[in-house]
Amino acid sequence: MPLSISAFQTPANLSQATLENMTSMHMLDDSWTVGTKYGSFDLQYEHAVVATHVRGRNWVQFDVLGIHMMHGHNQGKYFLDKQGQRMVQVLLREEPDSRALHIEEVQVVEREGKAKPFKMQCGKYAIVKTEYNPLEWDFYGKLGTVSRVWHLLAWKLHEYIMQIGFASILVVGFIRWRFYQAQKRELAADRAWEADLEAAALVYDYEDSPPDYDEATQHDAEKDDEPENRT
């Protein structure tokens, strides 16, 4: 899926130094709320990789075909199709061993002066080209294509499965929590019952136990006094 690229609208006479200051101050960020807020446009563009006759050297071309104002009050689209419209092309060189890329040249040229692909032995041109129009694409792919339908179905099925899985986790967690609470209550009830049994056993043992030493001595003394009282 091609990248969705946006650009900011700035004055035509804006210098490079001023642009660098604006960037360093984050004036082009969405969070910027002080003073002038620059609007952004969605770009309709053409991206191409053009091979050269030298192995490992390729031109990467980027051409803005139009701008789309899809937000705000003044929505519309404008095509950059004037005579002498310019574009950017970069010559890249690839290292054969490390596969590292190096920029050899950067050019801003008119469309008519861009590097042209050569014709290969198979009869095809040595170019890979991608065109992107933001009005023809959404998150799932290009509108009206079979691949977009499959991507849409796959995403919806994935979201449905995720929702079911999340709901299942919640249900299982709730059941385990209720089970834990029930076990906790049963454990508390068992402990209370055991405490009652221990207390009852202590009372029973206390009633059946022999009297203390002082009580036994007093009881014997009373028994010794009884005959004397009778005589």
Beta strands, then each sheet from edge to edge (+ up, - down):
strand 1: 6-8
strand 2: 40-51
strand 3: 57-69
strand 4: 76-79
strand 5: 86-94
strand 6: 101-110
strand 7: 127-132
strand 8: 137-138
strand 9: 141-142
sheet 1: 1+ 2- 3+ 4-
sheet 2: 1+ 2- 7+
sheet 3: 1+ 2- 3+ 5- 6+
sheet 4: 8+ 9-
end
